[in-house]
Amino acid sequence: MTINPHILPPDVLDCPRDCPFLGMRSFVPNTIPFYCNQYDTFLGGSPLHTVRRCSDCRGEPNNIVETGLSFIDSYTVDHYLVEETKRAFLKLEHSFQRMFVDLVSRTGIQIVLDPGEGDNPDALSDKILLKRQDMKNKYGSPEAQEFKGILDADGMPLMSRQTKTLLMNLFLVMDNSEKEMIKDILLNPKQIESFLDSFQKQPQDQDLLKNVRALIYDYDRKRQLELGRERARYLNRTRVRQMELDRQKQNEITMRQALRNRQKERMHSR
């Protein structure tokens, strides 16, 4: 039976394995894997590799240090680097700890010390600032803003904030041809509602990117077939129109020829 996380007491730290709001973001490079679709946040972990509930789910004030350490525990890097980064995080000023938690909760980015940097808090704070700027550049890029404009455009079918965020995350890791495909689908009134319905039914697991890519290629193939049919209909209409013009022109030629023939007959009859 699926467990509703809202009925769990605050002291239950881990997400139920079958939580209906638990999604994966492992398709995004260098990010922590789990995401809560209910509260729009990436989720931390534990040394035992369980997934931790966020503070909103537990109904508790957000403990910055506890949350930051749980994020680092969910990293998919070498255990030694995880422990070094945790020690460095504990040495950070509170403002940098808060900046770290805010950034990772929204983007899932793994901010981790490199081998040889030890547990140096200055090195970690520099990486926080660098990653923060990288994320601003990524989500503020012209292509990201163009795609956001498509998702927010008037006349677009109603989408939840979670759906828009997930579409943006997927868009940013696609190649250029796939980006053009998904934009064409979302701008196609004949496809968009069906596509969004199919998209929202995709399980948010480790195969999400692969499955959405397959969905995009399928819809693009259908779009190309429809364009082919439209071109065929256009060419047929053009051919029929040209045949009608040719017929009218031939009729005019015939009528003019008949008129000249009658005029010649009149002249000969005089």
C-alpha positions as CSV (number, residue, x, y, z in Angstrom):
1,M,0.0,0.0,0.0
2,T,1.3,3.5,-0.9
3,I,2.2,5.5,2.2
4,N,1.0,9.1,2.3
5,P,4.1,11.0,3.6
6,H,1.8,13.7,5.0
7,I,0.6,11.4,7.8
8,L,4.1,10.5,8.9
9,P,5.3,12.1,12.2
10,P,8.2,14.6,12.0
11,D,10.6,12.2,13.6
12,V,10.4,9.9,10.5
13,L,13.4,11.2,8.6
14,D,13.3,9.1,5.5
15,C,11.0,9.3,2.5
16,P,8.8,6.2,2.0
17,R,10.2,4.2,-0.9
18,D,6.8,4.3,-2.7
19,C,6.1,8.0,-2.0
20,P,4.0,9.3,-4.9
21,F,5.9,12.6,-4.9
22,L,9.4,11.1,-5.1
23,G,11.0,11.6,-8.4
24,M,14.5,11.2,-9.9
25,R,16.7,13.7,-11.6
26,S,19.7,11.5,-12.3
27,F,19.4,12.4,-16.0
28,V,20.9,15.9,-15.1
29,P,24.7,15.6,-15.1
30,N,26.5,16.1,-11.8
31,T,23.4,16.4,-9.7
32,I,22.0,14.6,-6.7
33,P,19.5,12.0,-7.8
34,F,16.2,12.5,-5.9
35,Y,13.6,15.3,-6.1
36,C,10.3,16.0,-4.3
37,N,7.6,17.0,-6.7
38,Q,5.3,18.0,-3.9
39,Y,7.6,20.7,-2.5
40,D,9.8,21.4,-5.5
41,T,13.1,20.6,-3.9
42,F,16.0,18.2,-4.3
43,L,16.3,15.8,-1.5
44,G,19.3,14.8,0.6
45,G,20.3,11.4,1.8
46,S,21.9,9.6,4.7
47,P,25.1,7.6,5.1
48,L,22.9,4.5,4.8
49,H,21.8,5.7,1.3
50,T,18.2,6.5,2.3
51,V,16.4,9.5,0.9
52,R,15.6,12.2,3.5
53,R,12.3,14.0,3.7
54,C,12.5,17.8,3.3
55,S,11.6,20.0,6.3
56,D,8.3,21.1,4.6
57,C,7.2,17.5,4.4
58,R,8.1,16.9,8.1
59,G,6.4,20.2,9.1
60,E,9.7,21.3,10.8
61,P,11.8,24.5,10.5
62,N,14.6,24.0,8.0
63,N,17.8,23.2,9.8
64,I,20.5,24.5,7.5
65,V,23.4,22.4,8.8
66,E,21.3,19.2,8.9
67,T,20.0,19.8,5.4
68,G,23.4,20.7,4.0
69,L,25.0,17.6,5.3
70,S,22.2,15.4,4.0
71,F,22.7,16.9,0.5
72,I,26.4,16.1,0.7
73,D,25.5,12.5,1.8
74,S,23.5,12.1,-1.4
75,Y,26.5,12.9,-3.6
76,T,27.4,10.3,-6.2
77,V,31.1,10.8,-5.8
78,D,33.9,9.1,-3.9
79,H,33.2,8.6,-0.2
80,Y,36.5,10.3,0.8
81,L,35.5,13.5,-1.1
82,V,32.0,13.4,0.5
83,E,33.6,13.3,4.0
84,E,36.1,16.1,3.2
85,T,33.3,18.3,1.8
86,K,31.1,17.7,4.9
87,R,33.9,18.8,7.2
88,A,34.5,21.9,5.0
89,F,30.8,22.7,5.0
90,L,30.7,22.6,8.9
91,K,33.5,25.2,8.9
92,L,31.7,27.6,6.5
93,E,30.1,30.8,7.7
94,H,26.4,30.5,8.2
95,S,25.7,32.8,5.2
96,F,27.6,30.4,2.9
97,Q,26.0,27.4,4.4
98,R,22.6,29.0,3.6
99,M,23.7,29.8,0.1
100,F,24.9,26.2,-0.4
101,V,21.5,24.8,0.8
102,D,19.5,27.2,-1.3
103,L,21.5,26.4,-4.4
104,V,21.5,22.7,-4.1
105,S,17.8,22.5,-3.1
106,R,16.9,24.3,-6.3
107,T,19.4,22.9,-8.8
108,G,20.6,19.6,-7.3
109,I,24.2,20.6,-8.3
110,Q,26.9,18.6,-6.5
111,I,29.3,21.2,-5.1
112,V,32.3,19.0,-4.0
113,L,35.9,19.6,-3.1
114,D,38.6,18.2,-5.5
115,P,41.2,15.7,-4.4
116,G,44.0,17.4,-2.5
117,E,41.9,20.4,-1.3
118,G,41.3,18.8,2.1
119,D,38.5,20.2,4.1
120,N,39.3,23.8,3.2
121,P,36.2,26.0,3.7
122,D,37.6,28.8,1.5
123,A,37.9,26.4,-1.4
124,L,34.3,25.2,-0.8
125,S,33.0,28.8,-0.6
126,D,34.8,29.7,-3.9
127,K,33.1,26.7,-5.5
128,I,29.7,27.7,-4.2
129,L,30.1,31.2,-5.7
130,L,31.3,29.7,-9.0
131,K,28.5,27.2,-9.2
132,R,26.0,29.8,-8.3
133,Q,27.1,32.0,-11.2
134,D,27.2,28.9,-13.6
135,M,23.6,28.2,-12.7
136,K,22.6,31.8,-13.3
137,N,24.3,31.7,-16.7
138,K,22.7,28.3,-17.6
139,Y,19.1,29.2,-16.6
140,G,19.5,32.8,-17.8
141,S,20.9,31.8,-21.2
142,P,19.0,33.0,-24.4
143,E,17.9,29.4,-25.3
144,A,16.7,28.8,-21.7
145,Q,14.8,32.1,-21.7
146,E,13.3,31.3,-25.1
147,F,12.0,27.9,-23.9
148,K,10.7,29.5,-20.7
149,G,8.8,32.0,-22.9
150,I,7.2,29.1,-24.9
151,L,6.1,27.4,-21.6
152,D,4.6,30.6,-20.2
153,A,3.1,31.8,-23.5
154,D,-0.6,32.8,-23.7
155,G,-2.7,30.0,-25.1
156,M,-0.4,27.3,-23.7
157,P,-2.3,24.5,-22.0
158,L,-2.4,24.7,-18.3
159,M,0.7,23.2,-16.8
160,S,1.8,22.8,-13.2
161,R,5.0,24.5,-12.0
162,Q,6.5,21.1,-11.5
163,T,5.8,20.1,-15.1
164,K,7.4,23.3,-16.4
165,T,10.5,22.8,-14.2
166,L,10.9,19.2,-15.3
167,L,10.5,20.2,-19.0
168,M,13.1,22.9,-18.5
169,N,15.6,20.5,-16.8
170,L,15.1,18.0,-19.7
171,F,15.4,20.7,-22.3
172,L,18.8,21.9,-21.0
173,V,20.4,18.4,-21.3
174,M,19.1,17.6,-24.8
175,D,21.1,18.1,-27.9
176,N,20.3,20.9,-30.3
177,S,18.2,18.8,-32.7
178,E,16.1,17.5,-29.8
179,K,15.6,21.0,-28.5
180,E,14.2,22.1,-31.8
181,M,12.0,19.0,-31.9
182,I,10.4,19.7,-28.5
183,K,9.9,23.4,-29.3
184,D,8.2,22.5,-32.5
185,I,5.9,20.0,-30.7
186,L,5.0,22.6,-28.0
187,L,4.2,25.2,-30.6
188,N,2.0,22.8,-32.6
189,P,-1.7,23.1,-31.6
190,K,-2.4,19.7,-33.0
191,Q,0.2,17.9,-30.8
192,I,0.8,19.9,-27.6
193,E,-2.1,18.6,-25.5
194,S,-1.5,15.0,-26.5
195,F,2.2,15.3,-25.9
196,L,1.8,16.9,-22.4
197,D,-0.6,14.1,-21.5
198,S,1.9,11.5,-22.5
199,F,4.7,13.3,-20.9
200,Q,3.0,13.6,-17.5
201,K,2.4,9.8,-17.5
202,Q,6.2,9.1,-17.8
203,P,7.6,7.5,-14.6
204,Q,10.2,9.9,-13.0
205,D,12.9,7.3,-12.7
206,Q,16.4,6.7,-14.1
207,D,15.0,6.1,-17.6
208,L,13.0,9.4,-17.8
209,L,15.4,11.2,-20.2
210,K,15.6,8.1,-22.5
211,N,11.8,7.7,-22.5
212,V,11.1,11.4,-23.1
213,R,13.6,11.4,-25.9
214,A,11.7,8.4,-27.5
215,L,8.5,10.3,-27.0
216,I,9.9,13.4,-28.7
217,Y,11.2,11.4,-31.7
218,D,7.8,9.7,-32.0
219,Y,5.9,13.0,-32.0
220,D,8.4,14.5,-34.4
221,R,8.0,11.6,-36.8
222,K,4.2,12.1,-36.6
223,R,4.7,15.8,-37.3
224,Q,6.9,15.1,-40.3
225,L,4.3,12.7,-41.6
226,E,1.6,15.3,-41.2
227,L,3.9,17.9,-42.9
228,G,4.4,15.4,-45.7
229,R,0.6,15.0,-46.1
230,E,0.1,18.7,-46.0
231,R,2.7,19.2,-48.7
232,A,1.1,16.4,-50.8
233,R,-2.4,18.1,-50.3
234,Y,-0.9,21.4,-51.3
235,L,0.8,20.0,-54.4
236,N,-2.4,18.2,-55.3
237,R,-4.4,21.5,-54.9
238,T,-1.8,23.3,-56.9
239,R,-1.9,20.6,-59.7
240,V,-5.7,20.7,-59.8
241,R,-5.7,24.5,-59.8
242,Q,-3.1,24.5,-62.6
243,M,-5.2,22.0,-64.6
244,E,-8.2,24.2,-64.2
245,L,-6.2,27.2,-65.4
246,D,-4.9,25.2,-68.3
247,R,-8.5,24.1,-69.1
248,Q,-9.7,27.7,-68.9
249,K,-6.9,28.9,-71.1
250,Q,-7.6,26.1,-73.6
251,N,-11.3,27.1,-73.6
252,E,-10.4,30.7,-74.3
253,I,-8.1,29.6,-77.1
254,T,-10.8,27.4,-78.6
255,M,-13.4,30.2,-78.3
256,R,-11.1,32.7,-79.9
257,Q,-10.4,30.3,-82.7
258,A,-14.1,29.6,-83.2
259,L,-14.8,33.3,-83.3
260,R,-12.1,33.9,-86.0
261,N,-13.5,31.0,-88.0
262,R,-17.0,32.5,-87.9
263,Q,-15.6,35.9,-88.9
264,K,-13.8,34.2,-91.9
265,E,-17.0,32.4,-92.9
266,R,-18.9,35.7,-92.9
267,M,-16.3,37.3,-95.1
268,H,-16.4,34.5,-97.6
269,S,-20.2,34.5,-97.7
270,R,-20.3,38.2,-98.8
